[in-house]
Amino acid sequence: MKIDILSLFPEMFEGVLHSSIMKKAQENEAVTFGVTNFRDFSENKHRKVDDYPYGGGAGMLLKPEPLFAAVKSVTEDSEAAPRVILLCPQGERFTQVKAEELSKEEHLVFICGHYEGYDERIRQHLVTDELSIGDFVLTGGELAAMTIVDSVVRLLPNVLGNSESPVQDSFSTGLLEHPQYTRPANFNGMEVPEVLLSGNHAKIDQWREEQSLLRTYERRKDLLKKAPLTEHQKKMLIKLEAKDK
């Protein structure tokens, strides 16, 4: 996969893209990154990339020319049609399902905005997706881009040490992940559930399934509306709801 990031502050990505899983992903040739300062594509002698909105109003808007030129520059050699993603509070809420969808693409381009917003022609004629990481406003799109890139890259083949890790993560199954324990089995009187020490993998799987549903029910009931529950999980959910009545 190739990932290009367009930002006015490319230095913000240096540590993130060269540490931990992002570094490993590049070493394993699962992904290549490009970070471009789209100010370099300004047609203004002062390298301005923003201007006042027509009709008046507070703040400044990102101009279309630099971004159209920057996207053209990083995509002109792409064999497959790239996904051009605008980071924006108005965008679709980013989810694990979206991360899995994007992880199947060959080329992603992220546009990190600043100022009051974007010229509407950028939305209408340049981008393929608008994404938001939550109902709040950031100074710019850089932190949102880092979050989404991390979420997507860790799903690529040969990135995580255990191929089962992304499959079992919270939200991948539609539910929150079950509780997990490691050594020692008894720490200051706090013991690991006996079933996890039993060696009976069928019972362990059943316990994990039940705990995953219980944790989701207690913490994020909203997820249960869309989760693809098994018949066993549906029966468990009915019992949980009966207890609350």
C-alpha positions in Angstrom: 0.0 0.0 0.0 1.1 3.6 -0.7 -0.1 6.4 1.7 0.4 10.0 0.9 -0.3 12.7 3.4 -0.8 16.4 2.4 -0.1 18.7 5.3 1.1 22.2 6.1 3.1 20.7 9.0 4.8 17.6 7.6 7.3 17.6 10.6 4.4 16.4 12.8 4.5 13.0 11.2 8.3 12.2 11.6 8.0 10.5 14.9 4.7 8.7 14.2 5.7 7.2 10.9 9.1 6.1 12.0 8.2 4.4 15.3 6.5 1.2 16.5 4.2 -0.6 14.1 4.5 2.1 11.4 8.2 1.6 11.3 7.8 -2.2 11.2 5.3 -2.0 8.4 7.7 -0.1 6.2 10.6 -2.4 7.0 8.3 -5.3 6.0 7.5 -3.5 2.8 3.8 -3.5 3.6 3.5 0.2 3.1 5.3 3.3 1.8 4.6 6.8 3.1 4.9 10.2 1.5 4.4 13.4 3.4 4.0 16.5 1.2 3.7 20.2 2.2 0.9 21.4 -0.1 2.1 25.0 0.5 4.8 24.1 -2.1 2.0 24.1 -4.7 0.8 27.6 -3.9 0.5 29.9 -7.0 1.0 32.9 -4.7 4.4 34.6 -4.4 3.9 34.6 -0.6 3.0 30.9 -0.7 -0.5 31.6 0.6 -2.9 28.6 0.7 -5.9 30.3 2.3 -8.1 33.3 1.5 -11.3 35.1 2.8 -14.6 33.5 2.1 -16.9 35.0 -0.5 -19.9 36.6 1.2 -18.0 37.4 4.3 -17.7 35.4 7.5 -15.2 34.5 10.2 -11.9 32.7 9.4 -10.1 31.7 6.3 -10.7 28.9 3.8 -8.1 26.7 2.1 -7.9 27.5 -1.6 -8.5 24.9 -4.2 -5.4 25.5 -6.4 -2.7 24.2 -4.1 -4.7 21.1 -3.1 -5.7 20.1 -6.6 -2.1 20.5 -7.7 -0.7 18.5 -4.8 -3.2 15.6 -5.2 -2.3 15.5 -8.9 1.4 15.4 -8.1 1.1 12.4 -5.7 -1.4 10.5 -7.8 -0.3 10.9 -11.4 1.7 7.7 -11.4 -0.9 5.6 -9.5 -2.0 2.5 -11.3 -5.2 2.2 -9.4 -7.6 5.0 -8.6 -6.6 6.4 -5.2 -8.9 7.1 -2.4 -8.5 10.8 -1.5 -9.6 11.4 2.0 -10.5 14.7 3.5 -10.2 15.0 7.3 -13.2 17.0 8.4 -15.6 17.3 11.4 -18.5 17.1 8.9 -17.3 13.7 7.6 -18.4 10.2 8.0 -17.6 8.8 11.5 -14.5 6.6 11.2 -15.0 3.1 12.4 -13.1 -0.2 12.4 -15.3 -1.3 9.5 -14.0 1.7 7.5 -10.5 0.8 8.5 -10.9 -2.7 7.1 -12.4 -1.3 3.9 -9.5 1.2 3.4 -6.9 -1.5 4.2 -7.8 -3.2 1.0 -6.9 -0.2 -1.2 -3.6 0.3 -3.0 -3.2 4.0 -2.6 -4.6 6.4 0.0 -4.2 10.2 0.1 -5.0 12.1 3.2 -5.7 15.9 3.2 -5.1 17.6 6.5 -6.9 20.9 6.7 -6.4 24.0 8.8 -8.2 27.3 9.3 -11.9 27.7 9.1 -12.5 25.1 6.4 -12.2 24.2 2.7 -13.4 25.7 -0.5 -16.4 23.6 -1.4 -15.0 22.7 -4.8 -12.4 20.6 -2.9 -15.2 18.5 -1.4 -17.2 18.3 -4.6 -14.5 17.6 -7.2 -11.3 16.3 -5.5 -12.0 14.0 -2.6 -13.6 10.6 -2.6 -14.2 10.4 1.2 -14.7 12.8 4.1 -13.9 11.3 7.5 -14.1 12.4 11.1 -12.7 10.7 14.2 -15.3 12.2 16.5 -17.7 15.0 17.3 -15.1 17.5 18.3 -12.8 20.0 16.5 -9.0 19.8 16.3 -6.6 22.5 15.3 -5.9 20.6 12.1 -6.3 17.3 10.4 -2.9 15.9 11.2 -3.9 14.1 14.4 -6.9 12.6 12.8 -4.8 11.4 9.8 -2.3 9.8 12.2 -5.1 8.0 14.0 -6.7 6.6 10.8 -3.3 5.7 9.2 -2.4 3.7 12.3 -5.7 1.9 12.4 -5.5 1.0 8.7 -1.8 0.0 8.5 -2.0 -2.4 11.4 -4.5 -4.4 9.4 -2.1 -5.0 6.5 -0.6 -8.5 6.0 2.7 -9.1 7.8 2.5 -6.1 10.0 1.3 -7.4 13.3 3.2 -10.3 14.9 0.1 -12.4 15.4 -2.2 -12.6 12.4 -5.2 -13.2 14.8 -4.6 -9.9 16.6 -6.6 -7.6 14.4 -9.4 -10.1 14.0 -9.9 -10.3 17.8 -9.6 -6.6 18.5 -12.4 -4.6 19.9 -14.9 -3.5 17.2 -13.6 -6.1 14.6 -16.4 -8.5 15.6 -18.8 -5.7 16.3 -18.3 -6.2 20.0 -15.8 -5.0 22.6 -12.9 -7.3 23.3 -13.1 -9.8 26.2 -11.0 -9.3 29.4 -7.5 -10.7 29.2 -4.9 -11.9 31.7 -1.3 -12.8 31.9 1.1 -14.2 34.6 1.1 -14.4 37.5 -2.1 -16.4 38.0 -2.5 -14.9 41.5 -1.4 -11.3 42.1 -1.9 -10.0 45.6 -5.0 -12.2 46.0 -6.4 -11.2 42.6 -6.8 -14.4 40.6 -7.1 -15.2 37.0 -10.5 -16.9 36.1 -10.1 -20.7 36.5 -11.5 -21.4 33.0 -8.4 -19.7 31.4 -6.1 -22.0 33.2 -8.1 -25.2 32.4 -6.6 -25.9 29.0 -10.1 -26.5 27.6 -10.1 -24.3 24.5 -13.8 -24.9 23.8 -14.7 -23.6 27.3 -12.2 -20.7 27.0 -13.7 -19.6 23.7 -17.2 -19.8 25.2 -16.1 -17.7 28.2 -14.5 -15.1 25.9 -17.6 -14.9 23.8 -19.8 -14.4 26.8 -17.5 -11.8 28.4 -17.2 -9.9 25.1 -21.0 -9.6 24.9 -21.3 -8.7 28.6 -18.6 -6.0 28.4 -20.3 -4.5 25.3 -23.7 -4.6 27.0 -22.3 -2.9 30.1 -20.2 -0.2 28.3 -21.5 0.3 24.7 -25.1 -0.9 24.2 -25.2 1.1 21.0 -22.8 -1.3 19.3 -25.3 -4.2 19.8 -27.7 -2.7 17.4 -25.4 -3.4 14.4 -23.3 -6.3 15.7 -23.7 -9.6 13.8 -24.7 -11.7 16.8 -24.8 -15.4 16.7 -27.9 -17.3 17.9 -26.1 -18.1 21.1 -25.2 -14.4 21.6 -28.8 -13.4 20.9 -30.0 -15.7 23.7 -27.4 -14.4 26.0 -28.5 -10.8 25.3 -32.1 -11.6 26.0 -31.0 -13.0 29.5 -29.0 -9.9 30.2 -31.8 -7.6 29.2 -34.2 -9.6 31.4 -31.9 -9.1 34.4 -32.0 -5.4 34.0 -35.8 -5.2 34.1 
